[in-house]
Amino acid sequence: MSAILEGFAFQKRDSILHRLDPRVKMVYALIMMVMAGFIFSQLLPLLVLLLVQVPLALLGRVGRLWARTLRASTPLLLIIVGLNLLAIWWPTRSLSLYDVEHVLALAVRFAVFVSSFSIFTLTTSPDDLSLALEQMGVPYSFCFMFRAALRFTPVMAREARITMDAQRARGLELDKGGLLTRARRYIPILVPLIVNAITRAWAMAEAMESRAWGAGKRTSLYVLRMKGRDYLALLIMLYAMVVAIYVRMMVSFPYILPFIASALEALF
Amino acid sequence: MAIELHDVWYVYPNGVEALRGVSLRIEEGEFVVIMGPNGAGKTTLVKTFNGLIKPTKGRVLVDGVDTRQATVAELARKVGLVFQNPDHQLFCETVEDEIAFALRNFGFDENEIKRRVDWALKAFGLEEYRDISPLALSGGEKKRVALASVLVWEPKYLVLDEPTLGQDYAQKERLRSLISRLLGERAVVMVTHDVEFVADMRPRPRIVLLAGGRVIAEGRAEDILTDPEQIDKARLVRPQVPEVLRNLRSLGVPVRTDVLGLLEARDIILSALGVGGR
């Protein structure tokens, strides 16, 4: 679980993606989600959407972390696949290869969501992100909330680990037992975690108000300005979007699983 | 019977080498203090004692059992580790339940639990807080609840990670006398960089100086803590008593400098000055 959280934590590196305007990267994540969520629904194009992000992650020099995020989300993917297969199989007690392919497509769609959002957050500092939201007219307190939430995810993950260790040191058995007993055993971990989070939020609010938070209109030292490369990136994304819509309307994608199956049959 | 570390290495998933070949032996009933600068690997080291951290290389044996062969809960029965920050573990609705938590995990019967909880509440001066939430207590009180919640199952080896952190002087005095009372029945291992706290401890502990994931010195408190070279190497603050004695010596007063106790130092200074008498 904590590996997923780490996969969204900003990595301070120098790359073309890091230097892009945060708003452009936000648009990227949105476009990927629209493409995967609304435009395409079949396995083949969704796989393509997933694969085109590999060179992008490498370009942003966050390839390893990006891959780790995907790996860490496999339990969720398995749940998606498992539940959907069960839901389809249950009423008729039968499954076709088309059903399987459809379910796999759902999982890949989720993977595209995770991975595009991961590329966005891995290469965009929370400060940049908050700045982008602010200059798009979102009220500052909301931007700050967003930034604080992102900023404190790794802290929470660390605290969860410490608390788990502390409770295991008091004989809490987390290594054995069935799913339900295990879930119940997480109460001793969740309570301190939540209590600490609230305490910290309270202390932080007081500290910020002591330093004149909300005193009046804020000015910003950094002002985001779109550069040539930002416009170029936007143009490429728009182009990709148009192509995607065109492809969607003009091309009918083949199912791949039945194709592979019949190919195998022909071989043996 | 002992906790034995044989050439223990530990590398965190992010590649940080926290322990680089630590060998150590903690005997039954022994009093050991582990000191060193921030990031020396002190907390990592004590987490290997109850298997929270399994060594990347090397072995840790608790009374002959390899920590890799047992779960943390099993090892915890013998090795009681009290964490730095009580806020990371307090969660029950009452102090009483908090102290009983580990006993229930270990499967003690309810009569025994009641007897032990009563004892612990009394020993730590927490009787009046029995029915209130541990989260409503002050910092020092929370720390005592955390300590009580471990001591209550009488682990053979008690490990305290920075027990003096954030405690006022009176609390430290209580902790000091509590540790003295516990010794003998069980081993106490304490992680700290509170040099003065250790300098005043009786009985005197064995000191293990840790820096950069290695043991850089080990020996009696009188030898290690009065050696400015060792103290500086471990980036600790030199204890005051030997510093004063060294200063007197440089002024021409013939005094020994391998002394930690304040009263002992007073006697030495008096006799060096020829005032004598007590």
Contacts between the chains, C-beta under 8 A, distances in Angstrom:
chain1	res1	chain2	res2	distance
A	159	B	88	6.8
A	162	B	83	7.1
A	162	B	85	7.7
A	162	B	88	5.0
A	163	B	88	4.7
A	163	B	89	6.4
A	165	B	47	6.8
A	165	B	52	4.9
A	165	B	83	7.4
A	166	B	83	4.4
A	166	B	88	5.0
A	166	B	89	4.0
A	167	B	89	6.1
A	168	B	52	6.4
A	168	B	72	4.2
A	168	B	73	6.4
A	168	B	76	7.1
A	169	B	50	5.8
A	169	B	52	6.5
A	169	B	72	6.8
A	169	B	76	5.4
A	169	B	80	7.5
A	169	B	81	4.3
A	169	B	83	7.0
A	169	B	150	7.6
A	170	B	76	6.7
A	170	B	89	7.0
A	170	B	101	6.0
A	170	B	102	4.1
A	170	B	105	6.6
A	170	B	149	6.4
A	170	B	150	6.6
A	171	B	73	4.8
A	171	B	76	5.1
A	171	B	77	7.1
A	171	B	101	8.0
A	171	B	102	4.7
A	171	B	105	3.4
A	171	B	106	5.1
A	171	B	153	7.6
A	172	B	73	6.6
A	172	B	101	8.0
A	172	B	105	5.7
A	173	B	71	6.6
A	173	B	73	4.4
A	173	B	105	6.9
A	175	B	71	4.9
A	175	B	72	7.1
A	175	B	73	7.5
A	176	B	71	6.8
A	187	B	91	7.2
A	188	B	89	7.8
A	188	B	91	5.0
A	188	B	101	7.3
A	191	B	91	3.6
A	192	B	87	6.4
A	192	B	88	5.8
A	192	B	89	6.1
A	192	B	90	6.4
A	192	B	91	5.1
A	195	B	87	7.5
A	195	B	91	7.6
A	195	B	135	6.0
A	196	B	87	5.6
A	196	B	88	7.5
A	199	B	87	7.5
